[in-house]
C-alpha cells in the first residue's frame, strides 16, 4: 500500500519539482492533493487524511507553523521543506522533526520518507509535532521547553532543566537525567552543544556538556575538574577554562 501524501507550498514550481522527485525516487508514495496556502492546506489534510504532509514553512500570510497550530490532532507525519531559516531549523532539530532544505536533495528525501514510514507503522499520535508547536508557543518560557532525544526505542521529550549532563562516545551521546535515568542517543555531542546553547549548558570538554544548575563545585586540584551534584567528576579542557570561569562566575 502506498503512503498517501499531500504537498503544501506557495510556489507551484516547488510543488511540481517535489512531485517529480517523489514519483521517480519514492515510488511507494502517492500525492493525493496539493495546496498553495494554509487555509487550502487545512482543507486537504482534513478531507484527504494523508499519511504524510510535505509542508513549506514560509508562505504569505499564515505560515506552515500556523497551519499546525490550527489543527486538532496530528495523526500524520510531516516533513518540512523550507529555505534556510535559523530559528525554524533550531526549533525542528530541538523537537527531532524531519526537514529538507530547498533545493531538495534526493537521498535526504528518500531517508526522510523512510523514517516517516517507520513511524507511521507504529500508528501513534505525532508527539514530535505537539512538542514543536508547544516550543513555538512558549518561546520565552525556556523552563517549559522539552528537547526530543531519539533512542533506539523511542523519542523522549525531556525538559532541559531535568538534564544534568551529556557525555559523548564516538558518534553517540548519553544524557544523564536528574532522576538517575540515562538515555543513549545516536547523534554526536556537537549537535547538542548547539541546541542547548542558551539553556544554561556549556561544553567544558571534548566529551562533556554540563548543566550549570547541577554543578556543585570547581575543584582546583589535579589540574582542575567540575564536581557535579551526583558526585561525577567532569574534566575541563585547557582551552575551555576561561570560558568556563565566566560561565560559572568563579
ABEGO torsion letter per residue (X at the ends): XBBBBBBBBABAAAAAAAAAAAAAABAABBBABBBABAAAAAAAAAAAGBABBBBBABBBEBBAAAAAAABABBABBBBBBBBBBAAAAAAAAAAGBBBBBOBBBAAAAAAAAAAAAAAAAAGBBBAAAAAAAAAAAAAABAAABBBBBBBAABBBBBBAAABABBBBBEABBBBBBAAGBBBBBBBBAAAAAAAABGAGBBBABAABBBBAAABABBBABGGEBBBBAAGBBBBBBAAAAAAAAAAAGX
